[in-house]
Amino acid sequence: MSNSIPMPTPVQDTPPSQDFTYDLLVIGSGPGGQRAAIQASKLGKKVAVVEKKAVVGGVCINTGTIPSKTFREAIMHLSGYNERGLYGASYAVKQDITVQDLLLRTSSVMSHELDVVRSQLHRNRIETINAEATFIGPNTVRLRDTRGSDSWRDVTARFIVVAVGTRAARDKNIPFDGKRIIISDDILDLTEMPRTVTVIGGGVIGCEYASMFAALGVRVTLVDKRPRLLEFVDHEITDVLAYQMRQNRMTLRLGEAVSRVEKVRDSLGDRVRVVLASGKEILSDMVLYSVGRVGATNSLNLEAAGLSADDRGRIAVNAHYQTAVGHIYAVGDVIGFPSLASVSMEQGRLASCHAFGVPTQSVPELFPYGIYTIPEISTVGKNEEELTQAGVPYEIGKAQYREIARGQIIGDEQGTLKLIFHLETRELLGVHIIGTGASELIHIGQAVMAFGGTVDYFVNTVFNYPTLAECYKTAAFDGINRLGAAPALEPKLEPAHDVGIVV
């Protein structure tokens, strides 16, 4: 969250005589908006959610998280990617995979998730309004119908949550057409599988889609002006990702800026040429432009509410997700990093609780990060670079999936789990994983960190065998061996004489 604005003064309770249309009005029906609305409804408040699109769910369900992760799962299954380590590089569940094969599964999951969200809002008696919301005052919002009529009405709310999300950034000098030169939203509208793809942008979305296409056998070139991928992730983990990408025949052009993108026609048909500032040229069937996202705040008329957005459309908030106007909150991607659906949900819940005076507890520094590249990445806590910069003494312990029986069984020999712990106290400071199930496996480390646990916890704990969770034990032993010390012993338990057993 951003702290570039002064801490807003908490809003005083509005006098009972003040007549508001709603106790809480939520603008946007993505994960953050949903949780804010449901939490307020559980507190007995009158709540409405405004969504300008025809369906609820926001970017998360309709063009972002759910479709992209389902798209990835379909690729992993049909391409047989996970089993290639066992059956060879040519193994596939289905030959000649089409876009339609992938989208069949995607549309099914999207439909189910939309139904779940609609049901949740309905059973919590939350009014859903299809309209475009525009501020005309700090407590007043004009709702313009988006279903074909020109009707509008003004509503008031004691508290307002802005959860409008983001949209893909576009360069005005690039001739986007939704077919050859696309943004990530356009992938769901593809009609044929490209043979070659150039991805501009090495952020989370760019890396995810680049690795997905590469897993399908598409020749991919990834271009980014930064010298390394995913700069906020532990360097050792991103080094493994870059190696795996190259193993999948992907070309990485890092430290390279794009100077021009143009459509061309040659002997191979309609293609796209990407010209780099260094003079290099890349020809491909399709270009995916993925250079960040901007807050979808341009139509909100924030000035009328006493608010403003930065040059990327983001709204600054304080630790309670209040904006500069204390009774207006903002949550989700519109407030910037980390821009995760899971974090947005928690932000929405916390905002509602704060608005209505309900005490809460949350640990933002332990929010896990999941990146669904192939292989997937998940992290929680600090990485080596952050601890080095802060002058914190630490040691690491690592486990390779190939050392674990489960890794051999599933055919993942490249996965890595890395623990970072304090050199003196052995307190667990960070967990960084790349490999199968990383986004699930991370929660074990997250739980131990939440209770201030040490690396010795993993030594003294028995994990099911064979499982990937054993990586924690192997990594813990590795780290303690680096110290040249013995594991700390757990406290000895006294016999439970009252029940005649010894534990």
C-alpha positions, 0 to 999 in steps of 0.5 A: 500500500502507498503511504505518500499521503498524510494519515487521514483523520478517522471519521466520527460516527455520523449523527443518526439524523443523517439519512444515507441510502446505504451504510456502505457503497462498494464500487467494483465487484472484484475480490476486494469489493466482494469481501468488503461488502460481505463483511459489512453485511455480516455486521448488519449494514445496508450494502450495495455493490456497483459494477459497470460491467454486465457480470460481477467478479471484476478482472479477477474472474473475467479476464485475469486471475481465474482465466489465466490460472485455468488456462495454465492448468489446461496447458499443464494437463494437455501438454503433459508438461509435468510428466515429461521428466518421466516419459520424455520430452515428446510426451503429451496427453493431446497432440496439436492442442488448439486454443479451443481446447484450452478455452473449453476448460477456462470458460467452464471454470469462469462460469462456475466462479461467477455463479458462486460470487452472485450467490454469495452476494445474493444470500448476504442480501447485498444489492448489486447495481449494474451502473457506472459510478461517478462521485459528485460529492464526498458522500454522493455517487451518481449511478449511470445505467450501463444496460442500454438506457440513459437513466441515472440516479444519485445515492449517498453512503456513510462509507464508500469503498473504491475497489475498481481494480486496474486495466492493462497499460497501453502504449499509444504508439503501438498499433494494438488490434486484438489479434496480432498485437494484444494485451493479456485481456485479448488472450481469451479471444484468440482463435488460433495458436501462434507459432512464435510469440514476443512478450514485451514485459518481464513482470508477473503477467508477462512471465506467466504467459510467456512460460505458458506458451513455451510449455506448448512448444511455441517459440517465445522471446521475452523482452524487458528493459530491466536486467533481471526478471521479477526484481522483487523475488529472491535472486536465486529463485529467479535465476532458476526460473530463467534457466527453466525458461531457456530450457523450454527454448525461450529467448530472454532479451533482458536489459533491452528497450523496445523502440518500435512495434509494427505489422509486416507481411512477408513470405510467412504471412502477416507478422509483427516486427519488434525493433529494439533500441539496440538495433535487434529485430524480432519477427513473430506471429504475435506480440503480447504487450504486458508492461504493467497495469493502471488503476481504472479510476479515470471515470470516477471523478475523484476530484469531486470527492476530494481525492486524486490518483497518481500518474498510474491511476492508483489511489494512496491509502493509509494502514487502514486503507483509508484515503485522504478523505477518511470515510472513503476507503480503497482496496485491491489493485487500485492501491498498487503492490502487491496486486494479488486477489488474495491480498485484495480480499483481506484488504476489503475485509479490513476496510469494512471492519475499520469503517464500522469499528470492529477490531481486527488483526492482520499481518501484511508482512506475511502475505504470501505471493504466488506467481503462476509461471511454469514452474510456479513460484511462491514466497513469504517474508524477506529475501536475501537482498532485503536482509543484506541491505538491512544488515540482518545476519542470516543463514539459508537452508535449501532442499532440491525436489530431486532429493525428495521421493515425492519429487521423483514420483511426480517427475519434478527434478528442478524444484527448490525450497529455500529457507532464510533464518536469523543467524543467532536466534534461528527465527524463520525470516523467509521462505522461497519456493520454485516448483510444483505446488509452490503456492500450496507449500508456502503456507507451512512456512507462513504459519511457522513465521506467524508464530515466530517459529525457528528453523528447528521446528522443521527438524523436530516435526514429522511430515507425511512421506512421501510428500513435498513438505519434506523439503522443509525438513531437508532444508532445515537440516541443510541450514543447521549444518551450515551453522556447524551446530546441532538442532535445538531440542524441544522441551521435554514433556512430563508424564501424564500420570492422570490418564496413565500414559506417557507422552 
